[in-house]
Amino acid sequence: MKKQSYPELGETLYSQTLTNGLRVYLLPKAGYHKTYAVMTTDYGSVDQKFVPLGQSQSITQPAGIAHFLEHKMFEKADHDAFDTFAHYGASSNAFTSYTHTSYLFSATHHLKENLITLLDFVQSPYFTAKTVNKEKGIIGQEIQMYEDDPNSRAYFGTIANLYPNQPLANDIAGTLSSIDAITADDLYTAHRTFYHPSNMSLFVVGKLAVEETLDWIEANQSAKQFAPATAIQRITPTKTGQVTARKTLMTPIERPKVTIGLRGMDDLPTGLARLKYEDALSLGFTLLFGETSPEFLALYDRGVIDDSFGYNIELQRGAHHVILAGEAEDPEAFETAVNEILQHAIEKLQAASDRFVAVQREAIGSTLSAFNSLEAIANQFDDRLYGDANLFDEVGVIKDLTMADVIETTTQFIQASARSTQLILPALSD
């Protein structure tokens, strides 16, 4: 077992890759009464086209199948995994993103039983035509609910604008027509290919005994049979610089919503350098658009933006982008003001040098505070995106950043980015 100490954080991370390929991470936290575990597969909504395990020809599965599979995993022939977790006093859930699917629980007792439940239900699929068809109605209602949510429409609409004709353009849940095409055989094929232990990780944090916990996991996995690990052949479409520059949607809302997306067209570095890139970009946008920036305060005082304004930086497998969004009485003034700041980013960042240390310290403090949350640690940990680097390296990365790093990374991203605006305007009443 590998032991990695992080003295500045007061944390020690234990890790081991099992013989079947499952990557296990254990983080004991003294003084905590709760344990949180998350099992993640490197499989999300963008992974529609691939070569199934044991085959040679690629297939394309319906949009939304990763999310559909997540829903169906809890139901078994004679029980529901939710009920088993509840029996052992655990709270359980799952979520699907563009590139990952995660299953989790939190509990204060019965760690062994809950861990075994997690491993068993995720690795033992059960689907029938009847249960799959029943789930279509449930997920269909979820899709319609999101279609009625202006914030959801704004976000996913912007992503679709930034990546037209690519898997990212599809809603994570799919569409009513795409999920209607999903069959039990489709789900088994996806599970067999992407839920192999070698494509998954298990992170357990909180109250735990390291050796004992690892023994439970190893015993459970050694009793199961898995196909030999093989590299997954994902078929991704050729990337293009095509972006839908602008879209307007009329819907029954009280105030207009403006979302501006910037798609990164610059080449991302790998390993620790990628983590440095993300943190530098985060500091750069905080200096430009954070609540203490002169630009934010001036726009707020003028009423161009309000408390709804915010931005989000996302790096994931195969894509990276920044989204700025908010409500605005005058959408045109909002869009013009944001674009003006982006256009003059280098000058504004140079003028913000005196605020760099304060913003850097705030970022370090925010990162350190995240280590008080078991959920934040486990959910933010990604053992694939940054190579050998991970969440535990972030404080050191932020400390080592300079203002020059921030200016270079942020301005390079903005200059190389492709931009799109999504407007959601109040529909006129009859």
N, C-alpha and C positions, 0 to 999 in steps of 0.2 A: 504494500500500500504506500502511495506517495503522500508525504506530509509537507505542506507548504505553509510556512509561518509568515504573517504580516504584522510585525511588531507595532507599527504606527496605528494599525486598526485594532490591535489586541485580538486578532482572529487567527485561527489555524484551520486550514482547509485540508481535508483528507480525500484522496481520490484513488480510484482503481478502475481499470478496464477489465471486465470479466472475460472469460474465455469465449463467450458468445458474442462479444463486442459491445455489450451494454456499458456505458460510461457512468460510474457511480461517484457522486460527490457528497461528502458528509461534513457538516459544519456544526459542531457542538457549541451551544451558547449557554454559558453558566448563568444561573439566576432566572432562566426562563422556564415556565411550566408547560408551555405549548410546543408542539412540534409541527412543522409545516413541510410537506413533501410535494414535489411536482415532477411528473414524468412527461418528457417532451420528445416528440418525434420531429425530425427535420423535414416536415411535410406540411404544406399549406395550400391555400386556394390557387396559387399560381402553378402548381405542379399537376397540370391537367394532361400533358402529353409526356409519355415515358415508355420505356421498354419494360414490360412486366417481368418480375422475377422468374427466371427459367425459360424465357422466350427470347426471340430474336427480332421480332417486328414491333415497332412502336404503335401505341394506341393513343387516342384522345378521349378522355372521359368528360362527362358533362360538368359545366361550371357549377361550383358549390358542393362538389362531392366530398372534399376534405371536411367541411363543416357538417355535412350530412352524416359522415362516418363518425365524427365526434359525438353527435347526438345519439347514434344507434349503439355505441359501444357499451353504454351502461345497462342496456336491456339484454338479459340472458334467457335461456329456455325456461328456467324455473324460478328466477328471481331478478331483482333489479339491484345493481351495485349501489345505488343511492341508499337503499334500505339496509344493505349490509354495513355501509359506513355509519349510518345512523344507529344501528344496533351497537356498534362499538364506540359511540359517542363522538363521531367525527363529522365535520362539515366538509362536503365535497363539491367539486365543480369542475368545469373544463372550458377551454376557449380555443378558438381557431383564428390565426392571423393569415397574412398572405404567405408566410413561409414556415410557420410552425403550428403544431397542435399540442396542447398541454392538458394534462389531467392532474388534479391536485386534491389534497385534503389537509385539514388542520385538526389536531386533536390534543387533548391533555392526558389521555390514558390509552392503553391498548395499542401502543405504537406497532408492535409486531403484527397484530391482527390487521391493522389498517394498511400497513405496508404490503402484506401478502394480498389483501383485497385489491389494492391498487395494481400491483404487478399482474395478478391473475385476470382481472377484468379487462385490462388494456391488451393483454396478450392472448385472450381467448374470445375471438369474435363469434357472434351468433346472429345471423340474419335470415329472415324468410321473406318471401314475396308479400305475405300478409302484413308483417310488422313494418316492412319498408314502405308499403303503400300507406299505412296508417301515419307514418312519420311525415310523409309528404304534405299531409294536411296541416300538421303542426308547424313545420318549417315554412309552409306557404303563408300561414298567418304571421309568422315572424318577419318574413320578407315584406309583407304588406304593411306591417307596423313600421318598419324602417322607411318604407316609401312615404309614409305619412309624417315622418320626422324631418323637419327642415335642416337640422344640424347634420343628420346622417346624409341627406341628399347633397348638402353642400360639400361635405368631406369626400364622399365616394365619387361625387360628380367631378370634383377637382382632380382626384387620382385618375379617373377615366380620361380626363382631358390631357393630363400629362403623359399618359401611356396608351394612346389609342391603338386599337388592334393588337394589343398585347394582353396576356392573362391578367395583369394588374388592373386592366380596365373593367374586369368583371367584379361584381360585388362578391364579397367573401361567401355570402350565403347562396349565391347564384340567383337565378330567376325562376318564376313559376314554371316556365316551360323547360328549363334545364334540369331542375330537380325532378320533374315528372318523368324524365328519361332515365333516371338512376334505377338500377336493378340490384338485387342482392349479390349477383355475380360480380358486378362492378365494385361493390364494397369489399368483397372478399379479395379481389385482385389488388385493390389499393392497399388494403391492410397487409396482405402477404408481401407486397413490395416495399412499402414505406414503414411498416411497424416491425421490421426486423430489429432485434436488439442492437445491431451494429449501427443503426440509424437513429438510436434513441439515447437519452440520458436520464438519469434519476438524481435529483438534488434533494437532500434531506437536511433540514436546519432546525435548530432549537434544542430541546431537551432530548439528548440521546447519548448512548454509550457507543463509541465508534466501533470497536471490535465486535461487540455483540450485534449491532445493527448490520454490519457488513456480513456477518455470518448468516443472519436471517435471509438477506438478499441473495447471497451466493447459494445457499441451500435451495431456495425457491427456484433459482434459474438453472441450477445443475440438474434438477429433476425434470426439466422440460426439453423437448426436442425442437431444434430449429434448423432450417436449411443453412448450408454454408454461406457465410457472409460474402456478398459480391457487391461491387460498386454499382450504385443506382444510375441508370442512364436516363437522365432527364433531358427532354427535347425542348429547348427554349427557342422562341422565334428570334430571328435576326433583329438586333437593336437598330432603331432608326432615330433620327432627331426629330421626327414628326411629333408635333404637339398641337392640340386644338386650342387656339389662342384665346377663345372667348365663347362662353355660353350663358344664356339667360333663361331662367325658369320662372314662370309665373305660378304662384301658389298662394293659398289662403294663409298669410302670415301678417302680423301686425307691423313689423319693421323690416326693411330690406337687410339682406345678409350679403356680405362681400367676402369671397375667399380667393386669395392670390396664391398660386402654387408655383414653386421654382423647382424644376427638375434638374438634378445634377447631371451634367454632361461631361464633367471632368473625370479622369480615371482615379479611382480610389486606391490608396496604398494598401498594403497587407499588414497583418500582424499588429504589433504595438503601434505602428505608425497610423493604422486606421483608427484606433482608439484616440490617438492624439488629434487626428483630423476632426473627429466628431466633437471632441471637447473644445478644440479651437473654434470650430464653427458655432458651437453653442455659446461660447463667450462673446464671439463677434456679434451674434444676433441679440444677445442680452445688452451689449453696449449700444446697439442701434435701436432696438425696439423694447428693451426692458422698461419696467415701470419707473425706474429712476433716471432714465435717459432724457436729455433735454428734448429730443424729438418726440418721445411719447408724451411728456408733460405739456409741450406746446400744442400738440394735436388734441390732447384731452381737454385743455383749457379752452380751445376753440370749438369744442364739441364735434370735431371730426371723428374721433373715436371715443369709446366709453369703456366701462368695466368689462364688456364682452370681448374686447380685443385680446388676442393672444397669438402665439406662434408655436409650431411644433416641428422639430427636426427629426427625421426618420432615416436611419441607415438599416438596410436589410439585404438579404441575399439578392444580388442582381439589380438593386435600385437604391437611390438616395434622393431625398427631396426635402424642401422646407415649405410649410404651409402657414400663411398668415391669414387670420380671419377675424371677423367681428360684425356686429350690427352697425348700421349707419343711416342716419336720416338723409344724408346726401352721399349716395354710393360713389358718385363721380369724384367728389372731393376726397373721399377715403382712398379710392384707387390712385388718384393723382398724387396724394401725399405719400403713400407707401412707395410708389414707384420712384418718386423724387429722392427719397432716402436711399433706396437701392441704387439708383443711378449715381449718387454721390457718396457711395459707401466708403471709399478710401479716404476722402477728405474728412468725413464725419468720424471715422475710426481714429484717424490721426489726431483729431481734435479731442478725442475721448481718452487719450493716454493717461490723463491724471485720474481717471476712474477705474483703470485696469485692475489695480491691486485690490480695490474694494470688491469688484465683481468677481475676481479670482477667488478671494477669500469666501465670498458668499457661495460660490460653486463648490468649494472644498467643504464648507459647513453643511451644505445640502447633501452632498455625497456621504459625508460621515453620518449624518442623521438617518440616512436610509439604512444604515447597518443596525439601527434599533428596530427595524421592521423585518420580521422573518419573511413576510410575503414579498417585500421589496427586494430583498437579497436573492431569493430563489427565482422570482419572475424576471429580474433584470439580468441574471447570469446567463451568458450565452457562450458556450464553449466551442462554437464554430466560426462566428462572425469575425473574431479578432485573432484567430490563430492561437498562439500560446498565451496571449494576453487575455485578461478578463476583468470583471467588475472590481476585483480586489487591487488591481493596478491603477485604478482611475485617479485616486487621490494623488499619487506620485506623478502621474501624467499631468494633471492640472497644475500642480506645484511647479513643474518644470516648464510650463508654457511661458512664452514671452509675448509682449505686445506685437512684436514683429511676426511671430507665428500666427497670431490671431488675424492680423491685417492681411497677411499673405493668403491664408486659407480661406477667409471669408470673401475677400474680393475676387479671388480666383474662382470660387464657387459661383458667386453672383454673375461674374462676367461670362462664365462658361455655361450658365444655366439657361434652360428654355422655360418660358413663362406662360402661365395661363390664368385667366380670371373667370370665376364662376359667380354669377349674380343670381340671387333668389329674391324676386320682387313681389310685393303684395298684389294678388290678383284683384282686378276691379270687380266690385260686386255689381250684380244686375240691378 
